Amino acid sequence: MKEQKHLGPLDGLRGLMAYWVLFGHVSHSTGMESVPVLRSAHYAVDGFMLLSGFLMTWHYVLRAPKEPWTSWRTWSAFYIRRYFRISPLYYLLLIPSFAMLGLYAYWAQASSAILSVANTLAPVVPVDLSNVLSHLSYAFGLLPRFHASLPLPDWSISLEMQFYLVFPFLMLFVLRFGWVAFSAMATAIWLAANSSALGYAHMFSQPSPLPMSLLWFVIGMVWAGTFIANQKPQLRWILLGCLLAVISRDPHDIILVFVFAWILFAQKRILLGGLADAARRVLSCRAAKFMADASYSVYLTHLLILRPIAYFLLTKTQLSTTGQWAIALVITTVCSYGAAIALRPIEKWGIDIGRQLSRKVVAGLSAPHEDRTAGSLVQPAPQETVA
């Protein structure tokens, strides 16, 4: 499977996961119970983490000949690219989130009371310096008080930034010990973080600390790193990623990971391989690319749009649950993707700045011998997968 053919479906999956989050939040906010799995947006976020692990590893390994992993310049370039990809739009949306925090909290609490469901927004905390700084630094995901305190689903943004921070260290671990040892280490960390004996997980309503969500990133990393190393997918590494999902013991997450594996790796010669190839073509089409490009903005903005709509429908109309759900879904979808188009220049500006700055950093890489630091992953010996 060639690089471009493989990355196209990943973009399509990213767009679908973003819409799943929107769909799930609309269903939850209007009390629509007839879509029990799709209304659970956290499964889509798990899929996002898998895709993030895959894409970060994919690009990191492909850049290894020019950006060796042991160089501080490589790390700096990576951090710069990721910071400017995430921050401009996020910082912009922090303004209405802080400015209207009390109003959004009222809408969420009133809607939850009508529906007799748990309010997903944490109790309102003061908009003080510690609150603002924790969000500007992305450290809020590690703090129980702040990790889910805004009307944005930004706990996963902090989670992503934590992953970016440790990602170069994780790849160096892989380089030294291999993918099996890395998978075992990461799984042990995930199990410990989610253990009821430690009581750590009970402090957070969302799995925003990286140890609590590490498993899903690792599955994507294993698939991407071993795929590139061997130039084609190998069954044992695909199964390793699926085995890691089985460890979660959540049937929906397990099915999601198996479906991802089928879409990404199934070939025509195996059962339903032709259907998987057709799915990859659909996920690589122009509409899927648009959804992928809009996914970050849609993910961040949709709750800002949805909460007042859901509150109005629940308190000011006598529509059925299905009617409220349908209206909220249509309006939130149209407005979220419209906002994504309007906000796209801000995202592109951040991406361009990150690329320009990272190129200046990478331009200092001139030592030829450093190209061998990741060679065992990019061009392994024939008898080895990675060494």
C-alpha positions in Angstrom: 0.0 0.0 0.0 1.5 3.3 -1.0 1.8 6.2 1.3 -0.8 8.5 -0.3 -3.3 5.7 -0.7 -2.9 4.8 2.9 -3.1 8.3 4.4 -6.3 9.2 2.4 -8.5 6.8 4.4 -7.0 8.0 7.6 -8.1 11.5 6.8 -11.6 10.2 6.0 -11.7 8.4 9.3 -10.7 11.5 11.2 -13.6 13.4 9.6 -16.0 10.7 10.5 -14.8 10.6 14.1 -15.3 14.4 14.4 -18.9 14.1 13.2 -19.5 11.1 15.5 -18.5 13.4 18.4 -21.0 16.0 17.2 -23.7 13.4 16.6 -23.2 11.9 20.1 -23.3 15.2 21.9 -26.5 16.2 20.1 -28.1 12.9 21.0 -27.1 13.2 24.6 -28.1 16.9 24.8 -31.7 16.2 23.5 -32.3 12.9 25.3 -32.3 10.8 22.2 -31.9 7.3 23.5 -32.5 5.3 20.4 -28.9 5.5 19.2 -27.1 3.9 22.2 -23.6 3.5 20.7 -23.5 6.5 18.4 -24.6 8.8 21.3 -21.5 7.8 23.2 -19.0 10.3 21.8 -16.1 9.0 23.9 -15.7 6.0 21.5 -15.0 8.5 18.7 -12.4 10.2 20.9 -10.7 6.9 21.4 -10.7 6.6 17.6 -9.1 10.1 17.4 -6.3 9.0 19.7 -5.6 5.9 17.6 -5.4 8.1 14.5 -3.2 10.6 16.2 -0.8 8.0 17.3 -0.7 6.6 13.8 -0.2 9.9 12.0 2.4 11.2 14.5 4.4 8.0 14.1 3.9 7.9 10.3 5.4 11.4 9.8 8.0 11.0 12.4 9.4 7.9 10.8 9.2 9.2 7.3 11.1 12.4 8.4 13.8 10.3 10.2 16.4 10.4 7.4 16.4 14.2 7.5 15.3 14.7 11.1 17.1 12.1 13.2 15.4 11.3 16.5 18.3 12.0 18.8 18.8 15.6 17.7 17.3 18.4 19.8 16.5 20.2 16.6 14.1 17.3 15.5 12.3 17.5 18.9 12.1 21.3 18.6 10.7 21.2 15.1 8.1 18.6 16.1 7.0 20.7 19.1 6.8 23.8 17.1 4.7 22.2 14.3 2.2 20.7 16.8 1.9 23.8 19.0 1.1 26.1 16.1 -1.3 23.5 14.6 -3.4 23.4 17.8 -3.0 26.7 19.6 -4.3 29.6 17.4 -7.8 28.3 17.0 -8.0 26.9 20.5 -6.8 30.2 22.1 -9.3 32.1 20.0 -12.2 29.9 21.3 -11.0 30.3 24.9 -12.3 33.9 24.7 -16.0 33.2 24.4 -15.6 30.1 26.6 -14.3 32.2 29.5 -16.5 35.2 28.8 -19.7 33.2 28.7 -18.8 30.5 31.2 -21.6 31.2 33.6 -24.3 31.3 30.9 -23.1 28.1 29.3 -23.0 26.4 32.7 -26.6 27.5 33.3 -27.7 26.1 29.9 -26.0 22.8 30.5 -27.3 22.4 34.1 -30.9 23.4 33.1 -30.9 21.0 30.1 -29.5 18.1 32.3 -32.2 18.7 34.9 -34.9 18.5 32.3 -33.5 15.3 30.8 -32.6 13.8 34.2 -29.1 13.1 33.0 -25.7 13.8 34.4 -24.3 17.3 33.6 -21.1 16.8 31.6 -19.8 20.3 32.5 -18.0 20.4 35.8 -19.1 22.9 38.5 -18.3 26.5 37.5 -14.8 27.5 38.7 -13.7 31.1 39.0 -12.1 32.6 35.9 -8.9 33.5 37.7 -5.3 33.6 36.8 -4.7 29.9 37.7 -7.6 28.8 35.5 -6.5 30.9 32.5 -2.9 29.9 32.8 -3.7 26.2 33.1 -5.6 26.4 29.8 -3.0 28.5 28.0 -0.3 26.0 29.1 -2.5 22.9 28.4 -1.8 21.7 31.9 -5.5 21.8 32.8 -6.0 18.2 31.7 -3.8 17.0 34.6 -5.8 19.0 37.2 -9.1 17.5 38.4 -10.5 21.0 39.1 -10.0 22.4 35.6 -9.9 19.4 33.3 -13.6 19.7 32.2 -14.5 23.2 33.4 -15.2 24.9 30.0 -18.0 24.5 27.5 -15.4 23.2 25.1 -14.6 19.5 24.8 -11.0 20.5 25.3 -10.0 17.9 27.8 -8.8 15.9 24.8 -6.8 18.9 23.5 -4.8 18.8 26.7 -4.5 15.0 26.3 -3.1 15.5 22.8 -0.6 18.1 24.0 0.6 15.7 26.7 1.0 13.0 24.1 3.0 15.4 21.9 5.3 16.3 24.8 6.3 12.7 25.5 6.1 11.4 21.9 9.8 11.8 21.1 10.7 9.9 24.3 8.3 7.1 23.3 9.9 6.8 19.9 13.4 6.7 21.4 12.2 3.9 23.7 10.9 2.0 20.6 14.3 2.6 18.9 16.1 1.1 21.8 13.8 -1.8 22.9 11.4 -2.5 20.0 7.6 -2.4 19.6 6.8 -5.4 21.7 8.6 -4.1 24.8 7.1 -0.6 24.2 3.6 -2.1 23.9 4.0 -4.0 27.1 5.3 -0.9 29.0 2.5 1.3 27.7 -0.1 -1.2 28.6 1.2 -1.6 32.1 1.0 2.2 32.5 -2.5 2.3 31.2 -3.7 -0.5 33.4 -2.1 1.1 36.5 -3.6 4.5 35.7 -7.1 3.0 35.4 -6.9 0.7 38.3 -9.5 1.3 41.0 -6.9 0.4 43.6 -5.0 3.6 42.9 -8.1 5.8 42.9 -6.5 8.0 40.3 -9.1 7.6 37.6 -11.9 8.6 40.1 -10.5 12.1 40.3 -11.4 12.8 36.6 -14.8 12.7 34.8 -12.9 12.5 31.5 -9.6 10.5 30.9 -7.7 13.6 30.3 -4.3 12.6 31.9 -2.2 10.7 29.3 -1.7 7.5 31.3 -5.4 7.0 31.4 -5.7 7.1 27.6 -2.3 5.9 26.4 -3.5 2.5 25.1 -5.3 4.0 22.1 -2.3 6.1 21.0 -0.1 3.1 21.2 -2.3 1.0 18.9 -1.9 3.6 16.2 1.8 3.9 16.8 2.4 0.2 16.5 0.4 0.0 13.2 2.2 3.0 11.6 5.7 2.2 12.8 5.7 -1.4 11.8 3.9 -0.7 8.5 6.6 1.7 7.4 9.4 -0.5 8.6 8.2 -3.4 6.5 6.8 -1.5 3.5 3.6 -3.5 3.9 1.3 -4.5 6.8 2.2 -7.7 8.6 -0.5 -9.7 10.3 1.3 -10.1 13.6 1.6 -6.4 14.2 -2.0 -5.8 13.1 -3.1 -8.4 15.6 -0.9 -6.9 18.3 -2.8 -3.6 18.0 -6.1 -5.6 18.1 -4.9 -7.5 21.2 -4.2 -4.2 23.0 -7.8 -3.2 22.3 -9.0 -6.5 23.8 -7.2 -5.6 27.0 -9.6 -2.7 27.4 -12.5 -5.2 27.8 -14.9 -2.6 26.2 -16.7 -4.4 23.4 -17.4 -1.2 21.5 -13.8 0.0 21.6 -12.7 -3.5 20.5 -15.1 -3.5 17.6 -14.0 0.0 16.6 -10.3 -1.0 16.5 -11.1 -4.1 14.5 -13.0 -2.1 12.0 -10.1 0.4 11.8 -7.8 -2.5 11.1 -10.0 -4.0 8.5 -10.4 -0.6 6.7 -6.7 0.2 6.8 -5.1 -3.2 6.1 -7.6 -5.7 4.5 -6.5 -6.8 1.0 -8.6 -8.1 -1.9 -7.4 -11.6 -1.5 -9.0 -12.0 2.0 -12.7 -12.1 3.1 -14.4 -8.8 2.4 -11.1 -7.3 1.2 -12.8 -5.9 -1.9 -15.3 -4.1 0.3 -12.5 -2.7 2.4 -10.8 -1.4 -0.7 -14.1 0.3 -1.7 -14.3 1.8 1.8 -10.8 3.2 1.5 -11.8 4.9 -1.8 -14.8 6.5 -0.2 -12.8 7.6 2.8 -10.3 9.2 0.3 -12.9 11.2 -1.7 -13.2 15.0 -1.8 -16.1 15.1 0.7 -14.1 13.0 3.2 -11.1 15.4 2.7 -13.3 18.3 3.5 -14.6 16.7 6.6 -11.0 15.9 7.7 -9.9 19.5 7.1 -12.9 20.7 9.1 -12.6 18.1 11.9 -10.5 20.1 14.4 -12.7 23.2 14.1 -16.0 21.2 14.2 -14.7 19.3 17.3 -13.9 22.5 19.2 -16.9 24.7 18.2 -19.9 22.3 18.1 -20.7 22.5 21.8 -20.6 26.3 21.8 -23.3 26.1 19.1 -25.2 23.1 20.5 -25.7 24.1 24.1 -28.0 27.2 23.5 -29.9 25.4 20.8 -30.6 22.4 23.0 -31.6 24.6 25.9 -34.0 26.6 23.7 -35.6 23.4 22.3 -36.0 21.8 25.7 -37.4 24.8 27.4 -39.3 26.8 24.8 -40.8 24.1 22.5 -43.2 21.2 22.9 -41.6 19.1 20.2 -41.0 15.4 20.6 -37.6 14.1 21.5 -37.1 13.0 17.9 -38.1 16.4 16.6 -35.8 18.3 19.0 -32.9 15.9 18.1 -33.4 16.4 14.4 -33.6 20.2 14.6 -30.6 20.4 16.9 -28.6 18.0 14.7 -29.3 19.9 11.5 -28.6 23.4 13.0 -25.5 22.2 14.8 -24.1 20.4 11.8 -24.6 23.3 9.4 -23.3 26.0 11.8 -20.3 23.9 12.9 -19.1 23.2 9.4 -19.9 26.7 8.4 -17.7 27.9 11.3 -15.0 25.5 10.1 -14.9 27.2 6.7 -14.8 30.6 8.3 -12.1 29.7 10.8 -10.0 27.7 8.3 -7.7 30.7 7.6 -6.7 30.8 11.3 -5.8 27.2 11.2 -3.8 27.6 8.0 -2.0 30.6 9.4 -0.9 28.5 12.4 0.1 25.6 10.2 2.2 27.9 8.0 3.9 29.6 10.9 4.7 26.2 12.4 6.2 25.0 9.2 8.3 28.1 8.6 9.7 28.1 12.1 10.3 24.3 12.1 12.2 24.6 8.8 14.5 27.1 10.3 15.2 24.8 13.2 15.7 21.7 10.9 18.0 23.7 8.6 20.7 23.4 11.3 20.8 19.6 10.9 23.9 19.0 8.9 25.7 16.0 10.5 25.3 13.0 8.1 26.0 10.4 10.8 22.9 11.4 12.6 20.7 9.9 9.8 21.4 6.5 11.2 19.7 7.1 14.5 16.3 5.7 13.2 17.6 3.6 10.4 16.6 0.3 12.1 13.0 1.5 11.9 13.0 2.9 8.4 15.1 0.2 6.7 15.2 -2.9 8.9 17.3 -6.0 8.3 15.3 -8.5 6.2 14.9 -11.0 9.1 13.7 -8.3 11.6 10.7 -6.2 11.8 12.3 -3.5 14.0 15.4 -3.7 16.0 
